[in-house]
Amino acid sequence: MDLLNQLAPNALTRDDIKIEEGKDGELPSTFVEGRNMVFLTFAAILAKTKNARHIVTGV
């Protein structure tokens, strides 16, 4: 996940970023841009190798 860390630095993957709640409509420091999309992409790749026809998500 090094690439995701470089593209979307956040408090979940970096020790130098303090965990803080979002203020005044801002996102919290733990928000990871594109995280769910990355996981769904991995799921799609795996599903294709297994000839699965459906991927279910609860996002």
C-alpha positions, 0 to 999 in steps of 0.5 A: 500500500505504499503507493496509496500512502504516497497518493493519499497521506493520512493518519492511518498510514503515517506516524507523523500525521496526528489523528484528528477529527475533521473541523468545519466540514473538513475530512478527518486525518484518517480519511483515505482518498480512494481506499474503497475503490482500491479494495474493490479493484482488488476484489474485481481482479480476484473475482475475474480469476475465480470466474465470479459474476458478482461482487457485493459491497456494503459501502 
